[in-house]
Amino acid sequence: MWWGIGGALAASAVWAAAVLTVPSLINGDSTSGARSTAGFRVVDDLCATARLTTFGRLYPAPSGTPYHYTTRHRALEEMYCSQYRKKVGGDQDYYTLYLQVQLHHEVDPRPEFDAQRDGLTQRHYQVSPVPGLGDAAYVGYLDDPNGSDPSWHYLTQVLYVRKGGMTCYTSWSASYQDGRGTAPDREQVRTALLSDTRELLHALGGSV
Protein backbone atom coordinates (compact mmCIF):
# COMPACT_ATOMS: atom_id res chain seq x y z
CA MET A 1 0.00 0.00 0.00
CA TRP A 2 2.74 2.44 1.00
CA TRP A 3 4.57 1.56 -2.19
CA GLY A 4 1.46 2.47 -4.17
CA ILE A 5 1.07 5.81 -2.37
CA GLY A 6 4.77 6.58 -2.80
CA GLY A 7 4.59 5.74 -6.49
CA ALA A 8 1.56 7.97 -6.94
CA LEU A 9 3.29 10.87 -5.16
CA ALA A 10 6.39 10.44 -7.30
CA ALA A 11 4.30 10.37 -10.46
CA SER A 12 2.46 13.51 -9.33
CA ALA A 13 5.76 15.29 -8.70
CA VAL A 14 7.03 14.38 -12.16
CA TRP A 15 3.76 15.56 -13.74
CA ALA A 16 3.87 18.87 -11.83
CA ALA A 17 7.43 19.48 -12.99
CA ALA A 18 6.44 18.69 -16.55
CA VAL A 19 3.50 21.11 -16.40
CA LEU A 20 5.77 23.89 -15.14
CA THR A 21 8.30 23.36 -17.91
CA VAL A 22 5.90 22.35 -20.71
CA PRO A 23 2.62 24.26 -20.16
CA SER A 24 1.03 22.77 -23.29
CA LEU A 25 0.70 19.43 -21.47
CA ILE A 26 -2.00 20.85 -19.22
CA ASN A 27 -4.17 22.26 -22.00
CA GLY A 28 -3.38 19.83 -24.80
CA ASP A 29 -2.20 22.60 -27.13
CA SER A 30 1.14 21.71 -28.67
CA THR A 31 1.34 25.10 -30.40
CA SER A 32 1.07 27.26 -27.27
CA GLY A 33 4.00 29.09 -25.70
CA ALA A 34 6.40 31.69 -27.02
CA ARG A 35 6.74 32.06 -30.78
CA SER A 36 10.06 32.59 -32.51
CA THR A 37 10.12 36.03 -34.11
CA ALA A 38 13.14 35.05 -36.22
CA GLY A 39 15.35 37.95 -35.14
CA PHE A 40 12.97 40.74 -36.17
CA ARG A 41 13.12 43.90 -34.07
CA VAL A 42 10.62 46.63 -33.26
CA VAL A 43 11.19 50.20 -34.50
CA ASP A 44 9.40 53.38 -33.47
CA ASP A 45 8.80 54.64 -37.02
CA LEU A 46 8.12 52.02 -39.67
CA CYS A 47 7.76 54.72 -42.34
CA ALA A 48 11.32 55.89 -41.70
CA THR A 49 12.63 52.31 -41.78
CA ALA A 50 10.80 51.37 -44.99
CA ARG A 51 12.95 52.80 -47.78
CA LEU A 52 10.49 51.71 -50.51
CA THR A 53 13.23 51.90 -53.11
CA THR A 54 11.24 50.39 -55.98
CA PHE A 55 7.97 52.17 -55.22
CA GLY A 56 9.99 55.36 -54.84
CA ARG A 57 11.07 55.04 -58.47
CA LEU A 58 7.51 54.37 -59.63
CA TYR A 59 5.96 57.17 -57.54
CA PRO A 60 8.74 59.57 -56.53
CA ALA A 61 6.53 62.40 -55.22
CA PRO A 62 5.20 61.94 -51.64
CA SER A 63 1.84 63.53 -50.90
CA GLY A 64 1.12 64.67 -47.37
CA THR A 65 2.76 63.35 -44.22
CA PRO A 66 3.15 59.60 -43.72
CA TYR A 67 1.26 58.18 -40.74
CA HIS A 68 2.81 55.60 -38.45
CA TYR A 69 2.44 53.98 -35.04
CA THR A 70 4.12 51.29 -32.97
CA THR A 71 2.53 49.37 -30.10
CA ARG A 72 4.28 47.08 -27.65
CA HIS A 73 2.90 44.25 -25.54
CA ARG A 74 4.45 41.04 -24.25
CA ALA A 75 2.02 39.06 -26.43
CA LEU A 76 2.02 41.20 -29.58
CA GLU A 77 4.13 44.03 -30.98
CA GLU A 78 2.86 45.92 -34.01
CA MET A 79 4.30 48.48 -36.43
CA TYR A 80 2.24 50.35 -39.03
CA CYS A 81 2.84 52.88 -41.80
CA SER A 82 0.60 54.47 -44.44
CA GLN A 83 1.45 57.06 -47.06
CA TYR A 84 0.22 58.59 -50.31
CA ARG A 85 2.46 59.03 -53.33
CA LYS A 86 2.24 60.46 -56.86
CA LYS A 87 4.21 60.11 -60.07
CA VAL A 88 4.75 63.89 -60.19
CA GLY A 89 3.92 66.70 -57.80
CA GLY A 90 0.95 68.07 -59.78
CA ASP A 91 -0.52 64.65 -60.54
CA GLN A 92 -4.18 64.21 -59.53
CA ASP A 93 -3.81 60.43 -59.19
CA TYR A 94 -2.79 59.12 -55.77
CA TYR A 95 -1.24 55.77 -54.95
CA THR A 96 -1.73 54.49 -51.42
CA LEU A 97 0.73 52.25 -49.59
CA TYR A 98 0.08 50.44 -46.31
CA LEU A 99 2.67 48.50 -44.32
CA GLN A 100 2.05 46.46 -41.18
CA VAL A 101 4.42 44.17 -39.31
CA GLN A 102 3.33 42.14 -36.28
CA LEU A 103 5.49 40.08 -33.92
CA HIS A 104 3.40 37.37 -32.26
CA HIS A 105 5.11 36.25 -29.05
CA GLU A 106 2.51 33.96 -27.49
CA VAL A 107 0.26 32.58 -30.21
CA ASP A 108 0.80 30.78 -33.49
CA PRO A 109 -0.17 33.15 -36.35
CA ARG A 110 -0.51 30.37 -38.93
CA PRO A 111 -4.27 29.72 -38.63
CA GLU A 112 -5.19 33.40 -39.02
CA PHE A 113 -2.61 33.86 -41.77
CA ASP A 114 -4.22 31.05 -43.76
CA ALA A 115 -7.70 32.38 -42.96
CA GLN A 116 -6.77 35.78 -44.40
CA ARG A 117 -5.79 34.11 -47.66
CA ASP A 118 -9.15 32.33 -47.82
CA GLY A 119 -10.86 35.62 -47.00
CA LEU A 120 -9.20 37.30 -49.98
CA THR A 121 -10.47 34.52 -52.23
CA GLN A 122 -14.00 34.99 -50.90
CA ARG A 123 -13.72 38.70 -51.72
CA HIS A 124 -12.80 37.77 -55.31
CA TYR A 125 -9.11 38.59 -55.13
CA GLN A 126 -6.87 36.65 -57.48
CA VAL A 127 -4.51 34.94 -55.02
CA SER A 128 -1.20 33.29 -55.88
CA PRO A 129 1.58 31.88 -53.67
CA VAL A 130 5.04 33.44 -53.52
CA PRO A 131 7.69 30.70 -53.25
CA GLY A 132 10.93 31.39 -51.43
CA LEU A 133 9.69 34.27 -49.25
CA GLY A 134 9.49 33.58 -45.51
CA ASP A 135 7.80 30.40 -44.33
CA ALA A 136 4.76 31.28 -46.43
CA ALA A 137 3.68 34.20 -48.60
CA TYR A 138 0.96 35.06 -51.10
CA VAL A 139 -0.11 37.96 -53.31
CA GLY A 140 -3.69 39.06 -53.89
CA TYR A 141 -4.97 41.29 -56.71
CA LEU A 142 -8.42 42.88 -57.12
CA ASP A 143 -9.85 45.02 -59.92
CA ASP A 144 -13.12 46.30 -58.48
CA PRO A 145 -15.26 48.41 -60.88
CA ASN A 146 -17.43 51.13 -59.39
CA GLY A 147 -21.00 49.90 -59.00
CA SER A 148 -22.60 53.13 -60.23
CA ASP A 149 -19.97 53.91 -62.88
CA PRO A 150 -18.20 50.78 -64.17
CA SER A 151 -15.72 52.91 -66.12
CA TRP A 152 -13.97 53.59 -62.80
CA HIS A 153 -11.70 50.83 -61.52
CA TYR A 154 -10.42 50.53 -57.95
CA LEU A 155 -7.28 48.42 -57.88
CA THR A 156 -5.69 46.74 -54.88
CA GLN A 157 -2.67 44.48 -54.69
CA VAL A 158 -1.56 42.99 -51.37
CA LEU A 159 1.30 40.85 -50.11
CA TYR A 160 1.18 38.73 -46.95
CA VAL A 161 4.36 37.18 -45.51
CA ARG A 162 4.85 34.93 -42.48
CA LYS A 163 8.17 33.95 -40.92
CA GLY A 164 7.97 32.20 -37.56
CA GLY A 165 5.96 34.49 -35.30
CA MET A 166 6.33 37.48 -37.65
CA THR A 167 3.60 38.48 -40.08
CA CYS A 168 3.87 41.29 -42.61
CA TYR A 169 1.17 42.92 -44.71
CA THR A 170 1.96 45.29 -47.59
CA SER A 171 -0.78 46.89 -49.67
CA TRP A 172 -0.90 49.11 -52.77
CA SER A 173 -4.08 50.72 -54.09
CA ALA A 174 -4.99 53.07 -56.93
CA SER A 175 -7.83 53.94 -59.30
CA TYR A 176 -8.26 54.86 -62.95
CA GLN A 177 -11.06 55.53 -65.43
CA ASP A 178 -11.50 53.89 -68.81
CA GLY A 179 -10.78 56.31 -71.64
CA ARG A 180 -9.03 58.80 -69.37
CA GLY A 181 -6.03 56.80 -68.29
CA THR A 182 -4.35 53.43 -68.40
CA ALA A 183 -4.29 50.83 -65.69
CA PRO A 184 -1.05 50.67 -63.70
CA ASP A 185 1.13 47.75 -64.73
CA ARG A 186 0.08 44.87 -62.48
CA GLU A 187 3.37 42.96 -62.73
CA GLN A 188 5.37 46.12 -62.09
CA VAL A 189 3.44 46.71 -58.87
CA ARG A 190 3.85 43.06 -57.84
CA THR A 191 7.61 43.31 -58.33
CA ALA A 192 7.71 46.47 -56.20
CA LEU A 193 5.69 44.80 -53.42
CA LEU A 194 8.08 41.85 -53.29
CA SER A 195 11.27 43.89 -53.55
CA ASP A 196 10.37 46.59 -51.04
CA THR A 197 8.92 44.12 -48.53
CA ARG A 198 12.09 42.03 -48.63
CA GLU A 199 14.10 45.22 -48.13
CA LEU A 200 11.94 46.24 -45.16
CA LEU A 201 12.14 42.86 -43.44
CA HIS A 202 15.92 42.80 -43.83
CA ALA A 203 16.04 46.31 -42.31
CA LEU A 204 14.10 44.96 -39.32
CA GLY A 205 16.84 42.40 -38.76
CA GLY A 206 15.11 39.31 -40.08
CA SER A 207 16.14 36.81 -42.70
CA VAL A 208 13.51 36.02 -45.32
Order of alpha helices (4+ residues) and beta strands (2+ residues): alpha-alpha-alpha-alpha-beta-beta-beta-alpha-beta-beta-beta-beta-alpha
